[in-house]
Amino acid sequence: LLKGRRINLFHYCRFNKVKPKNILLIVIMTLGISVFIAFFVDFAIKYIPQYKETSDLLSKSTNNIFSVICMVLVGPVIEEIIFRGIIFNDLRAHVNVAAAVVIQAVIFGLFHMNLLQGIYAGMIGLAFGVIYVWTKSIFASMTAHITFNILGSGLLDTVFENLQISTPVIMITAAILFIVCTLLLYRSTHSTALKIPE
């Protein structure tokens, strides 16, 4: 994507520091998103049974330490550099911020080449894009992506199985955490959030 262009990847993708407070907010936001996605997948898989094979394959990959490292660390880092770092910033040269966030999310969803996975990947792609814009740092979206993949590797399912809490309570709690942390992150970053350098 950068072939033939004299571009500093670290500058272009914005490898900027993120406040510890914002990292915590992003992790909690991602927890809220992950809970919603988990219930969405459980519901949607009834209508898209083909995803069961993909889900089983992902579950088996957690038995291999190398696969786990790729899933929760290497994959998210590379994907964030490509989609939020390069593709988003390339789009910004031609469209406004909102359009660039939406388009990169759609491309991110299509990249997964699976209907159900593509749908929720598009959803989280929107969230990662917004986080990237608000914080002006690829480290922030990497944090969200890594957190999402860690929770999706089986950790969230294990927690659900051991919690004696009803689904509505879990959903409401996750929604409140997501909304509150999103507002706090916006408040922490909004003064410079939309000032994207050309």
ZATI-310496 format. One line per field, with one value per atom (N, C-alpha, C, CB): atom name; x, y, z; residue number from 1; residue in one letter; chain. Coordinates in steps of 0.02 Angstrom, whole numbers, plus 50000, padded with zeros to 5 digits. Atoms other than C-alpha are relative to their C-alpha. Glycine has a CB too. Layout:
<rs>
atom = CA  ...
px = X  ...
py = Y  ...
pz = Z  ...
nr = NUM  ...
rest = A  ...
kette = A  ...
</rs>
This chain:
<rs>
atom = N  CA  C  CB  N  CA  C  CB  N  CA  C  CB  N  CA  C  CB  N  CA  C  CB  N  CA  C  CB  N  CA  C  CB  N  CA  C  CB  N  CA  C  CB  N  CA  C  CB  N  CA  C  CB  N  CA  C  CB  N  CA  C  CB  N  CA  C  CB  N  CA  C  CB  N  CA  C  CB  N  CA  C  CB  N  CA  C  CB  N  CA  C  CB  N  CA  C  CB  N  CA  C  CB  N  CA  C  CB  N  CA  C  CB  N  CA  C  CB  N  CA  C  CB  N  CA  C  CB  N  CA  C  CB  N  CA  C  CB  N  CA  C  CB  N  CA  C  CB  N  CA  C  CB  N  CA  C  CB  N  CA  C  CB  N  CA  C  CB  N  CA  C  CB  N  CA  C  CB  N  CA  C  CB  N  CA  C  CB  N  CA  C  CB  N  CA  C  CB  N  CA  C  CB  N  CA  C  CB  N  CA  C  CB  N  CA  C  CB  N  CA  C  CB  N  CA  C  CB  N  CA  C  CB  N  CA  C  CB  N  CA  C  CB  N  CA  C  CB  N  CA  C  CB  N  CA  C  CB  N  CA  C  CB  N  CA  C  CB  N  CA  C  CB  N  CA  C  CB  N  CA  C  CB  N  CA  C  CB  N  CA  C  CB  N  CA  C  CB  N  CA  C  CB  N  CA  C  CB  N  CA  C  CB  N  CA  C  CB  N  CA  C  CB  N  CA  C  CB  N  CA  C  CB  N  CA  C  CB  N  CA  C  CB  N  CA  C  CB  N  CA  C  CB  N  CA  C  CB  N  CA  C  CB  N  CA  C  CB  N  CA  C  CB  N  CA  C  CB  N  CA  C  CB  N  CA  C  CB  N  CA  C  CB  N  CA  C  CB  N  CA  C  CB  N  CA  C  CB  N  CA  C  CB  N  CA  C  CB  N  CA  C  CB  N  CA  C  CB  N  CA  C  CB  N  CA  C  CB  N  CA  C  CB  N  CA  C  CB  N  CA  C  CB  N  CA  C  CB  N  CA  C  CB  N  CA  C  CB  N  CA  C  CB  N  CA  C  CB  N  CA  C  CB  N  CA  C  CB  N  CA  C  CB  N  CA  C  CB  N  CA  C  CB  N  CA  C  CB  N  CA  C  CB  N  CA  C  CB  N  CA  C  CB  N  CA  C  CB  N  CA  C  CB  N  CA  C  CB  N  CA  C  CB  N  CA  C  CB  N  CA  C  CB  N  CA  C  CB  N  CA  C  CB  N  CA  C  CB  N  CA  C  CB  N  CA  C  CB  N  CA  C  CB  N  CA  C  CB  N  CA  C  CB  N  CA  C  CB  N  CA  C  CB  N  CA  C  CB  N  CA  C  CB  N  CA  C  CB  N  CA  C  CB  N  CA  C  CB  N  CA  C  CB  N  CA  C  CB  N  CA  C  CB  N  CA  C  CB  N  CA  C  CB  N  CA  C  CB  N  CA  C  CB  N  CA  C  CB  N  CA  C  CB  N  CA  C  CB  N  CA  C  CB  N  CA  C  CB  N  CA  C  CB  N  CA  C  CB  N  CA  C  CB  N  CA  C  CB  N  CA  C  CB  N  CA  C  CB  N  CA  C  CB  N  CA  C  CB  N  CA  C  CB  N  CA  C  CB  N  CA  C  CB  N  CA  C  CB  N  CA  C  CB  N  CA  C  CB  N  CA  C  CB  N  CA  C  CB  N  CA  C  CB  N  CA  C  CB  N  CA  C  CB  N  CA  C  CB  N  CA  C  CB  N  CA  C  CB  N  CA  C  CB  N  CA  C  CB  N  CA  C  CB  N  CA  C  CB  N  CA  C  CB  N  CA  C  CB  N  CA  C  CB  N  CA  C  CB  N  CA  C  CB  N  CA  C  CB  N  CA  C  CB  N  CA  C  CB  N  CA  C  CB  N  CA  C  CB  N  CA  C  CB  N  CA  C  CB  N  CA  C  CB  N  CA  C  CB  N  CA  C  CB  N  CA  C  CB  N  CA  C  CB  N  CA  C  CB  N  CA  C  CB  N  CA  C  CB  N  CA  C  CB  N  CA  C  CB  N  CA  C  CB  N  CA  C  CB  N  CA  C  CB  N  CA  C  CB  N  CA  C  CB  N  CA  C  CB  N  CA  C  CB  N  CA  C  CB  N  CA  C  CB  N  CA  C  CB  N  CA  C  CB  N  CA  C  CB
px = 50041  50000  50043  49954  49956  50145  50056  50030  49947  50251  50004  49987  49990  50325  49989  49956  50012  50284  50050  49928  49953  50410  49961  50052  50040  50306  50029  49927  49978  50362  49940  50030  50056  50248  49979  50017  50016  50260  49965  50064  50032  50213  49932  50045  50062  50080  49944  50013  50049  49993  49987  50023  50009  50013  50013  49930  49980  50107  50013  50064  49995  50072  49982  49954  50014  50065  49926  50044  50069  49897  50001  49958  50004  49852  49978  49952  50020  49840  49925  50038  50072  49665  49959  49981  50036  49611  50006  50026  49991  49683  49949  50072  50049  49575  49930  50004  50067  49421  49989  49992  50005  49456  49990  50063  50007  49474  49929  50051  50068  49308  49948  49985  50044  49223  49998  50025  49995  49286  49966  50073  50036  49219  49925  50013  50070  49048  49981  49981  50011  49060  50002  50052  49991  49120  49940  50062  50059  48971  49943  49978  50053  48851  50012  49996  49983  48942  49990  50073  50008  48942  49927  50028  50071  48754  49972  49961  50022  48730  50018  50032  49977  48831  49958  50075  50041  48735  49931  49994  50066  48573  50003  49971  49996  48628  50022  50048  49974  48714  49943  50048  50058  48541  49976  49942  50021  48508  50057  49970  49941  48685  50042  50043  49966  48736  50070  49959  49934  48887  50056  50003  49949  48977  50024  49972  49982  48979  50068  49946  49936  49124  50057  50000  49949  49222  50011  49980  49996  49183  50038  49930  49966  49240  50075  49969  49930  49401  50037  50004  49969  49436  50010  49956  49995  49403  50059  49935  49945  49526  50067  49993  49936  49660  50026  49993  49979  49663  50039  49940  49962  49742  50074  49971  49932  49902  50026  50006  49975  50007  50020  50060  49980  50075  49938  50039  50062  49898  49969  49950  50027  49844  50036  50004  49960  49987  49982  50075  50019  49942  49931  50002  50069  49758  49993  49956  50012  49773  50052  49999  49948  49931  50022  50060  49972  50009  49945  50035  50055  49845  49973  49944  50026  49772  50048  49981  49950  49934  50005  50069  49994  49951  49937  50016  50064  49767  49988  49942  50009  49766  50045  50015  49955  49917  49971  50070  50027  49833  49935  49988  50067  49653  49992  49949  50006  49659  50060  49993  49941  49837  50008  50060  49988  49852  49936  50037  50060  49681  49960  49956  50038  49592  50033  49994  49965  49725  50002  50070  50005  49725  49931  50014  50068  49536  49991  49950  50006  49554  50024  50038  49976  49643  49944  50061  50053  49480  49931  49998  50066  49333  50007  49960  49997  49286  50010  49936  49984  49321  49946  50009  50055  49148  49997  49934  50002  49149  50059  50000  49940  49327  49992  50062  50011  49279  49953  49971  50049  49128  50029  49937  49973  49219  50053  50030  49949  49368  49969  50052  50034  49247  49968  49946  50030  49156  50054  49963  49944  49322  50026  50057  49978  49374  49953  50004  50049  49213  50007  49930  49994  49232  50064  49999  49936  49412  49994  50050  50008  49350  49966  49962  50026  49260  49954  50057  50049  49124  49942  50030  50057  48947  49993  49937  50011  48922  50061  49982  49939  49103  50011  50061  49994  49101  49956  49985  50047  48949  50027  49932  49976  49021  50069  50001  49934  49195  49989  50043  50017  49115  49980  49944  50021  49035  50060  49953  49942  49197  50049  50035  49958  49288  49979  49996  50025  49177  50027  49923  49977  49221  50075  49984  49928  49407  50018  50034  49987  49400  49987  49956  50016  49316  50053  49930  49948  49441  50064  50013  49939  49583  49996  50012  50009  49513  50001  49933  50003  49475  50067  49949  49937  49642  50060  50014  49946  49746  50060  50022  49945  49847  49980  50020  50012  49859  50006  50051  49994  49908  49932  50050  50067  49731  49956  49967  50041  49644  50030  49993  49968  49772  49979  50078  50021  49727  49929  50003  50069  49542  49997  49958  50000  49576  50028  50040  49970  49689  49952  50068  50048  49563  49942  49974  50057  49422  50018  49977  49979  49520  50014  50061  49988  49573  49933  50038  50066  49392  49965  49957  50032  49336  50033  49996  49963  49465  49972  50073  50030  49355  49993  50040  50002  49382  49930  50049  50067  49213  49950  49977  50045  49122  50009  50012  49985  49209  49971  50076  50028  49157  49924  50020  50073  48976  49977  49976  50019  48971  50004  50045  49990  49031  49960  50072  50039  48924  49927  50005  50070  48754  49958  49990  50035  48682  49959  50050  50044  48537  50026  49929  49978  48567  49982  49971  50017  48469  50045  49928  49957  48574  50069  50005  49934  48735  49999  50022  50006  48675  49994  49940  50010  48617  50065  49943  49936  48780  50051  50027  49952  48884  49984  50000  50021  48782  50017  49924  49984  48803  50075  49975  49927  48990  50024  50035  49979  49008  49982  49966  50022  48906  50040  49925  49963  48990  50072  49997  49929  49166  50009  50031  49997  49130  49995  49944  50008  49071  50062  49938  49939  49222  50059  50016  49946  49340  49992  50003  50014  49256  50019  49926  49985  49270  50075  49968  49928  49454  50036  50027  49964  49495  49966  50008  50038  49362  50028  49931  49974  49456  50045  50038  49956  49576  49982  50074  50017  49483  49996  49936  50013  49436  50052  49931  49947  49594  50049  50035  49958  49668  50046  49958  49954  49824  49998  50072  49999  49831  50066  49988
py = 49940  50000  50064  50000  49942  50116  49996  50006  50010  50051  50060  49935  49945  50190  50068  49993  49936  50323  50007  50004  49987  50402  50022  50054  49986  50388  49963  49980  50030  50358  49964  50053  50040  50216  50019  49926  49984  50263  50068  50000  49934  50444  49996  50052  50005  50400  49965  49963  50039  50273  50029  49928  49965  50385  49956  50029  50039  50282  50049  49957  49950  50412  49969  50059  50024  50388  50009  50036  49996  50357  50006  49938  49992  50416  49935  50058  50060  50272  49998  49994  49995  50333  49981  50071  50015  50321  49926  50044  50072  50146  49960  49978  50034  50091  50008  50026  49987  50172  49958  50075  50038  50087  49926  50010  50070  49916  49986  49981  50010  49936  50009  50050  49992  50002  49936  50059  50060  49850  49941  49983  50052  49736  50005  50007  49989  49813  49977  50072  50020  49789  49924  50032  50072  49610  49961  49979  50032  49564  50002  50034  49992  49633  49953  50072  50042  49543  49926  50012  50071  49378  49979  49989  50016  49383  50004  50046  49994  49441  49938  50062  50060  49293  49939  49986  50056  49170  50001  50003  49993  49238  49987  50070  50003  49255  49933  50052  50064  49085  49951  49970  50042  49005  50009  50017  49984  49089  49995  50069  50007  49075  49942  50067  50059  48897  49987  49939  50011  48901  50028  50033  49969  49009  49952  50063  50048  48861  49968  49944  50030  48785  50048  49982  49949  48948  50007  50068  49994  48961  49942  50005  50060  48782  50003  49936  49995  48815  50050  50022  49950  48971  49973  50064  50030  48874  49952  49965  50049  48737  50035  49954  49965  48866  50024  50060  49978  48917  49946  50022  50055  48748  50003  49933  49994  48801  50069  49990  49937  48936  50048  49988  49957  49000  50032  49959  49974  49018  50052  49943  49951  49108  50066  49972  49939  49233  50038  49983  49969  49264  50032  49949  49977  49284  50062  49945  49946  49401  50056  49972  49949  49498  50018  49978  49986  49482  50023  49938  49983  49484  50070  49950  49933  49638  50056  50005  49947  49737  50011  49981  49994  49700  50029  49932  49976  49729  50073  49958  49929  49896  50044  50011  49961  49956  50006  49967  50000  49906  50040  49928  49971  49960  50069  49954  49935  50104  50044  49994  49959  50159  50021  49962  49984  50149  50014  49943  49992  50124  50061  49938  49942  50250  50065  49997  49938  50383  50013  49999  49992  50351  50027  49933  49977  50374  50072  49956  49930  50537  50050  50008  49955  50610  50016  49970  49993  50593  50013  49939  49991  50595  50027  49933  49974  50667  49945  50039  50048  50583  49947  50036  50047  50504  49948  50037  50045  50429  49952  50039  50042  50364  49946  50043  50049  50279  49945  50035  50049  50195  49955  50036  50038  50141  49950  50046  50047  50066  49944  50037  50052  49972  49948  50031  50045  49899  49956  50040  50038  49847  49949  50048  50044  49772  49940  50038  50054  49671  49952  50028  50041  49610  49958  50044  50034  49560  49932  50043  50062  49423  49945  50012  50048  49338  49947  49966  50044  49262  50045  49960  49955  49334  50024  49966  49981  49331  50035  49939  49969  49368  50069  49955  49936  49506  50054  49991  49952  49587  50028  49967  49973  49597  50031  49944  49968  49638  50072  49960  49932  49787  50044  49998  49963  49839  50022  49957  49982  49831  50044  49937  49957  49910  50074  49979  49932  50063  50026  50002  49981  50066  50014  49946  49990  50045  50064  49940  49940  50183  50063  50001  49943  50304  50009  49992  49997  50262  50029  49930  49976  50293  50075  49962  49929  50462  50042  50012  49961  50520  50005  49969  50000  50471  50021  49932  49985  50505  49954  50073  50048  50348  49930  50000  50070  50176  49954  49979  50041  50110  49991  50031  50003  50149  49948  50068  50049  50049  49930  50019  50065  49910  49971  50006  50021  49905  49971  50059  50023  49888  49933  50052  50060  49755  49940  50011  50054  49651  49979  50023  50016  49662  49960  50064  50035  49608  49928  50036  50068  49458  49956  50003  50038  49405  49976  50043  50018  49409  49950  50063  50045  49320  49933  50033  50063  49182  49946  50011  50049  49096  50026  49937  49972  49204  50023  50058  49974  49288  49944  50046  50058  49122  49967  49949  50031  49052  50041  49993  49956  49203  49993  50074  50007  49188  49935  50003  50066  49004  49997  49946  50003  49038  50054  50008  49948  49191  49979  50066  50016  49158  50064  49966  49937  49317  49993  50059  50005  49333  50040  50024  49966  49386  50074  49965  49929  49550  50043  50009  49963  49604  50010  49964  49996  49565  50052  49932  49954  49660  50073  49981  49931  49813  50027  50001  49980  49818  50017  49945  49989  49803  50065  49940  49939  49941  50062  49997  49942  50059  50014  49988  49992  50027  50029  49933  49976  50055  50073  49958  49931  50216  50048  50006  49956  50292  50009  49971  49996  50249  50035  49930  49965  50310  50075  49975  49929  50477  50029  50012  49977  50490  50005  49953  49998  50449  50060  49934  49942  50579  50065  50002  49940  50707  50010  49995  49997  50665  50019  49934  49991  50680  50048  49935  49965  50785  50066  50011  49934  50949  49999  50028  50006  50883  49940  49995  50063  50730  50002  49976  49999  50787  50039  50029  49964  50882  49951  50049  50049  50757  50035  49945  49966  50823  49969  49998  50024  50809  49966  50057
pz = 50000  50000  50000  50060  49997  50033  49948  50069  50050  49889  49953  49960  50045  49786  50032  49941  49966  49916  50057  50026  49946  50033  50062  49980  49941  50190  50060  49988  49938  50367  50031  50049  49977  50424  50072  49997  49930  50609  50005  50042  49999  50573  49966  49964  50039  50444  50039  49934  49962  50556  50069  50007  49938  50708  50061  50003  49941  50836  50057  49985  49947  50970  50068  49985  49932  51158  50016  50051  49978  51240  50076  49977  49927  51415  50033  50018  49964  51540  50014  50065  49986  51586  49939  50023  50062  51404  49982  49944  50013  51388  50040  50017  49957  51535  49972  50072  50028  51458  49937  49983  50063  51291  50015  49957  49981  51374  50024  50056  49975  51465  49944  50057  50058  51307  49958  49956  50041  51213  50034  49987  49962  51351  49985  50076  50014  51324  49929  50009  50070  51135  49994  49953  50004  51158  50025  50039  49972  51266  49949  50066  50050  51135  49940  49976  50057  50993  50016  49978  49980  51090  49998  50071  50002  51112  49929  50047  50069  50933  49960  49967  50036  50867  50021  50014  49976  50978  49968  50076  50030  50905  49924  50013  50073  50723  49973  49976  50024  50712  49985  50051  50013  50713  49927  50048  50068  50545  49950  49998  50043  50477  50027  49996  49970  50528  49972  49989  50030  50411  50045  49931  49957  50540  50054  50032  49947  50661  49984  50006  50019  50562  50015  49925  49987  50574  50075  49969  49927  50760  50030  50030  49974  50792  49984  49970  50022  50694  50045  49926  49957  50798  50070  50002  49933  50959  50003  50018  50001  50908  49999  49940  50007  50869  50068  49954  49933  51054  50037  50041  49968  51094  49983  49978  50023  51008  50020  49923  49974  51092  49944  50045  50056  50926  49968  49947  50029  50857  50045  49989  49953  51015  49995  50072  50006  51001  49936  50001  50063  50819  50004  49943  49995  50862  50043  50026  49952  51010  49997  50069  50002  50969  49929  50040  50067  50796  49951  49972  50046  50699  50011  50008  49987  50785  49983  50072  50015  50768  49925  50029  50073  50582  49969  49969  50028  50546  50015  50027  49984  50637  49957  50075  50043  50540  49929  49998  50068  50376  49995  49977  50008  50407  50030  50030  49969  50530  49982  50075  50014  50495  49928  50020  50070  50306  49961  49967  50040  50227  50022  50004  49975  50339  49979  50076  50016  50312  49925  50028  50072  50124  49981  49964  50014  50123  50020  50038  49977  50220  49950  50064  50052  50071  49949  49964  50050  49972  50029  49959  49970  50094  50070  50000  49932  50263  50051  50015  49947  50430  50007  50066  49990  50451  49944  50004  50057  50276  50001  49934  49996  50299  50053  50014  49946  50463  49977  50063  50024  50382  49946  49974  50056  50224  50023  49947  49976  50315  50040  50043  49961  50429  49953  50045  50050  50277  49969  49945  50029  50200  50050  49977  49947  50366  50007  50067  49997  50371  49941  50003  50060  50192  50001  49937  49996  50228  50034  50038  49963  50344  49959  50064  50049  50197  50031  49966  49970  50306  50020  50063  49990  50318  50071  49978  49931  50505  50030  50042  49975  50548  49968  49986  50035  50418  50030  49927  49970  50498  50065  50012  49936  50673  49994  50053  50011  50607  49976  49949  50023  50519  50059  49949  49941  50684  50042  50043  49959  50782  49962  50026  50041  50636  50007  49926  49988  50661  50067  50000  49933  50847  50000  50051  50002  50813  49962  49967  50039  50683  50041  49938  49958  50803  50055  50032  49948  50940  49971  50030  50033  50818  49988  49934  50015  50766  50064  49963  49938  50942  50035  50047  49963  51017  49957  50028  50048  50860  50011  50007  49988  50900  49979  50075  50021  50820  50061  49945  49940  50992  50034  50049  49969  51052  49967  49997  50035  50917  50006  49925  49988  50939  50068  49997  49933  51124  49997  50049  50006  51080  49963  49964  50041  50948  50038  49936  49960  51061  50055  50030  49947  51203  49972  50033  50031  51087  49983  49936  50018  51024  50060  49956  49938  51199  50029  50052  49974  51257  49956  50007  50047  51100  49992  49934  50006  51117  50047  50016  49955  51246  50071  50001  49932  51400  50019  50005  49986  51387  50011  49943  49993  51364  50068  49944  49935  51518  50057  50009  49949  51621  50002  49987  50003  51561  50033  49927  49974  51606  50076  49970  49928  51783  50039  50016  49967  51817  50006  49960  49989  51893  49995  50070  50012  51818  49937  49994  50058  51697  49941  50018  50061  51518  49998  49939  50001  51532  50045  50021  49954  51681  49970  50069  50032  51588  49943  49973  50057  51433  50023  49958  49975  51532  50031  50053  49970  51632  49947  50047  50055  51473  49963  49952  50035  51389  50039  49986  49958  51536  50001  50072  50000  51545  49934  50013  50066  51358  49990  49945  50010  51355  50044  50016  49953  51509  49978  50071  50019  51451  49932  49997  50064  51274  50010  49953  49986  51341  50034  50044  49965  51456  49952  50058  50049  51313  49953  49958  50043  51203  50037  49979  49960  51342  50007  50070  49992  51363  49936  50025  50064  51178  49951  49967  50052  51090  49979  50024  50017  51094  49939  50058  50059  50961  49958  50021  50031  50901  49925  50027  50072  50727  49961  49987  50036  50684  49971  50047  50033  50564  49950  49965  50046  50478  49930  50027  50070  50289  49985  49950
nr = 1  1  1  1  2  2  2  2  3  3  3  3  4  4  4  4  5  5  5  5  6  6  6  6  7  7  7  7  8  8  8  8  9  9  9  9  10  10  10  10  11  11  11  11  12  12  12  12  13  13  13  13  14  14  14  14  15  15  15  15  16  16  16  16  17  17  17  17  18  18  18  18  19  19  19  19  20  20  20  20  21  21  21  21  22  22  22  22  23  23  23  23  24  24  24  24  25  25  25  25  26  26  26  26  27  27  27  27  28  28  28  28  29  29  29  29  30  30  30  30  31  31  31  31  32  32  32  32  33  33  33  33  34  34  34  34  35  35  35  35  36  36  36  36  37  37  37  37  38  38  38  38  39  39  39  39  40  40  40  40  41  41  41  41  42  42  42  42  43  43  43  43  44  44  44  44  45  45  45  45  46  46  46  46  47  47  47  47  48  48  48  48  49  49  49  49  50  50  50  50  51  51  51  51  52  52  52  52  53  53  53  53  54  54  54  54  55  55  55  55  56  56  56  56  57  57  57  57  58  58  58  58  59  59  59  59  60  60  60  60  61  61  61  61  62  62  62  62  63  63  63  63  64  64  64  64  65  65  65  65  66  66  66  66  67  67  67  67  68  68  68  68  69  69  69  69  70  70  70  70  71  71  71  71  72  72  72  72  73  73  73  73  74  74  74  74  75  75  75  75  76  76  76  76  77  77  77  77  78  78  78  78  79  79  79  79  80  80  80  80  81  81  81  81  82  82  82  82  83  83  83  83  84  84  84  84  85  85  85  85  86  86  86  86  87  87  87  87  88  88  88  88  89  89  89  89  90  90  90  90  91  91  91  91  92  92  92  92  93  93  93  93  94  94  94  94  95  95  95  95  96  96  96  96  97  97  97  97  98  98  98  98  99  99  99  99  100  100  100  100  101  101  101  101  102  102  102  102  103  103  103  103  104  104  104  104  105  105  105  105  106  106  106  106  107  107  107  107  108  108  108  108  109  109  109  109  110  110  110  110  111  111  111  111  112  112  112  112  113  113  113  113  114  114  114  114  115  115  115  115  116  116  116  116  117  117  117  117  118  118  118  118  119  119  119  119  120  120  120  120  121  121  121  121  122  122  122  122  123  123  123  123  124  124  124  124  125  125  125  125  126  126  126  126  127  127  127  127  128  128  128  128  129  129  129  129  130  130  130  130  131  131  131  131  132  132  132  132  133  133  133  133  134  134  134  134  135  135  135  135  136  136  136  136  137  137  137  137  138  138  138  138  139  139  139  139  140  140  140  140  141  141  141  141  142  142  142  142  143  143  143  143  144  144  144  144  145  145  145  145  146  146  146  146  147  147  147  147  148  148  148  148  149  149  149  149  150  150  150  150  151  151  151  151  152  152  152  152  153  153  153  153  154  154  154  154  155  155  155  155  156  156  156  156  157  157  157  157  158  158  158  158  159  159  159  159  160  160  160  160  161  161  161  161  162  162  162  162  163  163  163  163  164  164  164  164  165  165  165  165  166  166  166  166  167  167  167  167  168  168  168  168  169  169  169  169  170  170  170  170  171  171  171  171  172  172  172  172  173  173  173  173  174  174  174  174  175  175  175  175  176  176  176  176  177  177  177  177  178  178  178  178  179  179  179  179  180  180  180  180  181  181  181  181  182  182  182  182  183  183  183  183  184  184  184  184  185  185  185  185  186  186  186  186  187  187  187  187  188  188  188  188  189  189  189  189  190  190  190  190  191  191  191  191  192  192  192  192  193  193  193  193  194  194  194  194  195  195  195  195  196  196  196  196  197  197  197  197  198  198  198  198
rest = L  L  L  L  L  L  L  L  K  K  K  K  G  G  G  G  R  R  R  R  R  R  R  R  I  I  I  I  N  N  N  N  L  L  L  L  F  F  F  F  H  H  H  H  Y  Y  Y  Y  C  C  C  C  R  R  R  R  F  F  F  F  N  N  N  N  K  K  K  K  V  V  V  V  K  K  K  K  P  P  P  P  K  K  K  K  N  N  N  N  I  I  I  I  L  L  L  L  L  L  L  L  I  I  I  I  V  V  V  V  I  I  I  I  M  M  M  M  T  T  T  T  L  L  L  L  G  G  G  G  I  I  I  I  S  S  S  S  V  V  V  V  F  F  F  F  I  I  I  I  A  A  A  A  F  F  F  F  F  F  F  F  V  V  V  V  D  D  D  D  F  F  F  F  A  A  A  A  I  I  I  I  K  K  K  K  Y  Y  Y  Y  I  I  I  I  P  P  P  P  Q  Q  Q  Q  Y  Y  Y  Y  K  K  K  K  E  E  E  E  T  T  T  T  S  S  S  S  D  D  D  D  L  L  L  L  L  L  L  L  S  S  S  S  K  K  K  K  S  S  S  S  T  T  T  T  N  N  N  N  N  N  N  N  I  I  I  I  F  F  F  F  S  S  S  S  V  V  V  V  I  I  I  I  C  C  C  C  M  M  M  M  V  V  V  V  L  L  L  L  V  V  V  V  G  G  G  G  P  P  P  P  V  V  V  V  I  I  I  I  E  E  E  E  E  E  E  E  I  I  I  I  I  I  I  I  F  F  F  F  R  R  R  R  G  G  G  G  I  I  I  I  I  I  I  I  F  F  F  F  N  N  N  N  D  D  D  D  L  L  L  L  R  R  R  R  A  A  A  A  H  H  H  H  V  V  V  V  N  N  N  N  V  V  V  V  A  A  A  A  A  A  A  A  A  A  A  A  V  V  V  V  V  V  V  V  I  I  I  I  Q  Q  Q  Q  A  A  A  A  V  V  V  V  I  I  I  I  F  F  F  F  G  G  G  G  L  L  L  L  F  F  F  F  H  H  H  H  M  M  M  M  N  N  N  N  L  L  L  L  L  L  L  L  Q  Q  Q  Q  G  G  G  G  I  I  I  I  Y  Y  Y  Y  A  A  A  A  G  G  G  G  M  M  M  M  I  I  I  I  G  G  G  G  L  L  L  L  A  A  A  A  F  F  F  F  G  G  G  G  V  V  V  V  I  I  I  I  Y  Y  Y  Y  V  V  V  V  W  W  W  W  T  T  T  T  K  K  K  K  S  S  S  S  I  I  I  I  F  F  F  F  A  A  A  A  S  S  S  S  M  M  M  M  T  T  T  T  A  A  A  A  H  H  H  H  I  I  I  I  T  T  T  T  F  F  F  F  N  N  N  N  I  I  I  I  L  L  L  L  G  G  G  G  S  S  S  S  G  G  G  G  L  L  L  L  L  L  L  L  D  D  D  D  T  T  T  T  V  V  V  V  F  F  F  F  E  E  E  E  N  N  N  N  L  L  L  L  Q  Q  Q  Q  I  I  I  I  S  S  S  S  T  T  T  T  P  P  P  P  V  V  V  V  I  I  I  I  M  M  M  M  I  I  I  I  T  T  T  T  A  A  A  A  A  A  A  A  I  I  I  I  L  L  L  L  F  F  F  F  I  I  I  I  V  V  V  V  C  C  C  C  T  T  T  T  L  L  L  L  L  L  L  L  L  L  L  L  Y  Y  Y  Y  R  R  R  R  S  S  S  S  T  T  T  T  H  H  H  H  S  S  S  S  T  T  T  T  A  A  A  A  L  L  L  L  K  K  K  K  I  I  I  I  P  P  P  P  E  E  E  E
kette = A  A  A  A  A  A  A  A  A  A  A  A  A  A  A  A  A  A  A  A  A  A  A  A  A  A  A  A  A  A  A  A  A  A  A  A  A  A  A  A  A  A  A  A  A  A  A  A  A  A  A  A  A  A  A  A  A  A  A  A  A  A  A  A  A  A  A  A  A  A  A  A  A  A  A  A  A  A  A  A  A  A  A  A  A  A  A  A  A  A  A  A  A  A  A  A  A  A  A  A  A  A  A  A  A  A  A  A  A  A  A  A  A  A  A  A  A  A  A  A  A  A  A  A  A  A  A  A  A  A  A  A  A  A  A  A  A  A  A  A  A  A  A  A  A  A  A  A  A  A  A  A  A  A  A  A  A  A  A  A  A  A  A  A  A  A  A  A  A  A  A  A  A  A  A  A  A  A  A  A  A  A  A  A  A  A  A  A  A  A  A  A  A  A  A  A  A  A  A  A  A  A  A  A  A  A  A  A  A  A  A  A  A  A  A  A  A  A  A  A  A  A  A  A  A  A  A  A  A  A  A  A  A  A  A  A  A  A  A  A  A  A  A  A  A  A  A  A  A  A  A  A  A  A  A  A  A  A  A  A  A  A  A  A  A  A  A  A  A  A  A  A  A  A  A  A  A  A  A  A  A  A  A  A  A  A  A  A  A  A  A  A  A  A  A  A  A  A  A  A  A  A  A  A  A  A  A  A  A  A  A  A  A  A  A  A  A  A  A  A  A  A  A  A  A  A  A  A  A  A  A  A  A  A  A  A  A  A  A  A  A  A  A  A  A  A  A  A  A  A  A  A  A  A  A  A  A  A  A  A  A  A  A  A  A  A  A  A  A  A  A  A  A  A  A  A  A  A  A  A  A  A  A  A  A  A  A  A  A  A  A  A  A  A  A  A  A  A  A  A  A  A  A  A  A  A  A  A  A  A  A  A  A  A  A  A  A  A  A  A  A  A  A  A  A  A  A  A  A  A  A  A  A  A  A  A  A  A  A  A  A  A  A  A  A  A  A  A  A  A  A  A  A  A  A  A  A  A  A  A  A  A  A  A  A  A  A  A  A  A  A  A  A  A  A  A  A  A  A  A  A  A  A  A  A  A  A  A  A  A  A  A  A  A  A  A  A  A  A  A  A  A  A  A  A  A  A  A  A  A  A  A  A  A  A  A  A  A  A  A  A  A  A  A  A  A  A  A  A  A  A  A  A  A  A  A  A  A  A  A  A  A  A  A  A  A  A  A  A  A  A  A  A  A  A  A  A  A  A  A  A  A  A  A  A  A  A  A  A  A  A  A  A  A  A  A  A  A  A  A  A  A  A  A  A  A  A  A  A  A  A  A  A  A  A  A  A  A  A  A  A  A  A  A  A  A  A  A  A  A  A  A  A  A  A  A  A  A  A  A  A  A  A  A  A  A  A  A  A  A  A  A  A  A  A  A  A  A  A  A  A  A  A  A  A  A  A  A  A  A  A  A  A  A  A  A  A  A  A  A  A  A  A  A  A  A  A  A  A  A  A  A  A  A  A  A  A  A  A  A  A  A  A  A  A  A  A  A  A  A  A  A  A  A  A  A  A  A  A  A  A  A  A  A  A  A  A  A  A  A  A  A  A  A  A  A  A  A  A  A  A  A  A  A  A  A  A  A  A  A  A  A  A  A  A  A  A  A  A  A  A  A  A  A  A  A  A  A  A  A  A  A  A  A  A  A  A  A  A  A  A  A  A  A  A  A  A  A  A  A  A  A  A  A  A  A  A  A  A  A  A  A  A  A  A  A  A  A  A  A  A  A
</rs>
